Amino acid sequence: MESFCDTHAHLDFPDFSGDIDAVLERARVAGIDRIVTIGCDVESSQRAIALAERHAGVFAAVGWHPGYVMAAPDDVRPWLRDIAKHPRVVAIGECGIDHYRLPSAEAGGTAAEDERMKAQQERIFRQQLEVAAEVGLNVVVHQRAAHRAAMDIFRPFADRVRGVFHCFVGTVAEMEEVVAVGSMVSFTGILTFKNAAEVRTTLAAAPADRILFETDCPYLAPVPYRGKRAEPAYVRDIALKAAEVRGVSLAALAEQVALNTAAFFPRMR
């Protein structure tokens, strides 16, 4: 059976607290032999490492999600330098910019609060890129509704750090911009959604050596599980759709993506 890696899962979330062993067994049966579980702040990153310590096929990324930066300290770099030394940590993240969920989207939120959050996101993103460059790890980039802002911050680091722009739903031009700075794009179950024709067009145009797959579980379960909790086993369904879109065999796709995964996450080899 073809093997794949779920390069972006949130196994530490409460959604998996009751059946993590069964979830991992279903992943194994589906040919998902490695999973990167993603940290969102201090506690989440610690939980990700604990999962990686307990389960042979699980690895951790550690970092501070842009949605949580208002609770971050002024400087996350000392903490991040220390935690990134752990041998089961394979990337920094998820980090980046999110302009989709800003304070003004909630009752009582203001434009001034939006600007404060944007500034904090930018500062914490830069700090994490600095640490990634120092410690020799790549970064998992969140850039929801904020491709331009994320690229503007990332580009000065691109000669020292590669990024995987996760849950990629951008245009072909945006994908080409990511590829031009040496980075990668990762596709989720959105690829299988009926209304995601543009995402499939972008996947079809992406260079074969710049593609990764992820579930972002528990979110974004692919068809035919849409609306249910996603889990790492569903990477196989995403890959099946990707092979169809790109006009290649599942075996050929698995071989190429395995090379991509090894190149991006060298500690996972």
N, C-alpha and C positions, 0 to 999 in steps of 0.2 A: 504493500500500500504506500502511496505517496505520503511524504511527511511535510508538515508545515509548522511554522511558529506563529502563535498569537502574540504579536509584538506590542499589544496594548490592551491590558485587562486590568480591572479594578477588583481583584479577588479579595481585598481586605474590606470591601464594602459589606454592610449588614446583609445584603441580598444573598450572600454566599455563606453566612455564618452557620447555617444548619446542615449543609450538605457538601462542604468543600471536597471531601474525599470522593464522593460520587461524581461531582463535576469534573474532577481531574481524571477519574477513570473513564468517563465518557469522552473526554478529550483524547486520551491515549487510544481508545478504540477507534476514534475517527482519524487517527494519524497525526494528531497535534502533539508533537513530542517535546516542545518547549513553549513556555509562556513567560512573558515579561509583565509582571504586575507593577502597577504604577503608583508612586507616591504623590500626594497632593499637598502635604504639609509635614510638620515634624512627626506627628503621631501616625499619620498614614504611611509615611516612608518607613518608620520603624516597624509597622505591621507588615509592610511589603517585604522587608528583610527577614522578619520572623517566618513568613510563609516560605520564602526562598530557602531558609535554613532547614525547614521541615520537609520540603518536597524536592526531589532531585531534579525534576524538569522545570522548576520555577526559578526565575531570576527577578531581580528588583531594579527598578529605576527610582531615584530619589530626587525630590525637588519640591517646589512650591508653585501650585496651580495659580494662574492669574485670577481666578474667581475668589481665592482665599487670601489675597495679598494684604487686605486691610488689617488682618490679624498677624501679619509677619513682623518680625523685629526690624529695626532700621537696617541691619546688616545680616543677611542670611549666610554670608560666605564662611565664617568660622565653623558654624554647624555643618554646612554642606561639605566643606573640605574634609572634615572628620568622618562623616558618615559615608562619604564616597570611597573611603579606603576599604570598606568591607568587600571581601572577595566575591560575594554574590551580587554586588551592584554592577550593572552593565551599562548604565546610562544616567544622565542627569535629566530630570523632568518628572511630571510634565511641567513645562514652564512656557511662558509666552505672553500673548496679549488676547484679551476677550472683550470685544465691544458689543457683544450680543446681550449680555446680562449686566447692565449698569444700574446704578441706584435709581435713575430717573424712570426705569421700567417698572419700579415698584411704587406703591402708593406713598406719597410724601417725599419721594426722592427728587433731587434737584440737579440742575445742570452743573452747578458748582461741585456737587458731590461726584458727579461723573468725571469732571476734570481732575479731582484729587485722586480718584481711583485709577484713572488712566496714567497719571504721573507715577503712582506707586507701582503699577504693573510694569511700566517701562524700567523703573529703577531696579526692581527685583529680577526682572528678566535679564538685564545687563549683568547683574551680580552673578547670576547662575551661569551665564555664558563665560564670564571671567573664570569661574571655578572650573568649568568644563575644560577650558583651554589649559589651565594649570595642571589638572590631574589626568589629562589625556582621555577623556570620555566624550562621547557624542551626546547630543541633546534631543529630547522628545519635545517637539514644538506644538503648542496649542495656539491656534490663530483663527478663532471663530469670529467672523464678521470683521476681521482685522488683518487681512493679508498684507496690505501695504505697510501698516504700522509695524507688524512683526518683521517683515523683510528689511525695513529701514534699520531696525535695531540689530538684526542678525547679520546683515551683510558685512560690517566691519570685522566680524569674528570668523568669517567663512574660510579664511586661509588657515585657521587653526582648529576649527570645530566643524563637524558635519551635523546636520539636523535631519530628523525625519519629521516632516510636516504631517502630523497625524490627522486622521479622519478627514482626508483631503476631499473637498468638494469644489475646488476652484476650476477655473477655465483652463483651456490648453495653454494660453499665454501665461497664466499664473504658474502652472506646472513648469513650463519652460524656464521661468525666472528662478524657481527653486533648483531645478537641474543645473542651470548655468552657474550657480555658486557651489556646486559639488554635493548638493543634498538630495534627499529622497522624499517620495510621497507614499503615504500609506492609505489603503482603502478599506472601508468597513462594509457592513451589511447594507448601507445606503446604495451600494452598487447594484443591488438586486431590486430596489424599489421601482415601481412603475414610472414614477415621475422624475427619475434620476437620469434621464438621457444624457444630460451634459456631463455628469460624472463618468458615465460609460465612454463618452467621446474622449474625455481627458485620459482615462485609463488606456484606451486604444492607441493614443498618441504618445504615451509615456515611454521613454527608453526602457528596454527590458531590465537593465541593470540598476534601475532607480526605483523599483516597485517593492513595497512590502504590504502585508495584509495584517489586519487586526479586527477584533470584535468591538473594542471599547466597552466590553461587557461590564455591567449588566444592561447597557443601553444598546439600541440600534440593532436588534436581532434581525437577521436577513429573512427574506421570504424563503420558506413558508412559515417562519416562526414570528413574523412581525407582530409587535404588540406584546410579546412575551419577554421574559428575562433572557437576555443573551448570555451565552457562555462560550468558552474557548472552542468547544467541539464545532461550533458553527463556522469557524474559519474555513472548513472544508467546503461548505455551501458557498461562501464568498469566492473561494478559489475556483470552484466549478463555473460560476458565472464569469469570473475573470478570464478563464481559459476560453470560454465561448466568445466573449467580447473580442479577445485578441486573436482568435482563430488558431490556437495552439492546443496541443494535448495537455491534459492535466499533469502527466509525467514530466513533460518538458518545462511546464511552468514551475512545478515543484523544484526541479533541479536548479533553475535560474534563481528562484526566490531564496533557496537555501544558500546559494552563493552570496546573494545580496545581504541576507541576514548575518552571515558570518563576517562579511566585510564591515557591516555597520556596528555589530556588537562583538568585537574581538574577544572580550572576556568570556563570551558564551561558547567559544570553540572548545 
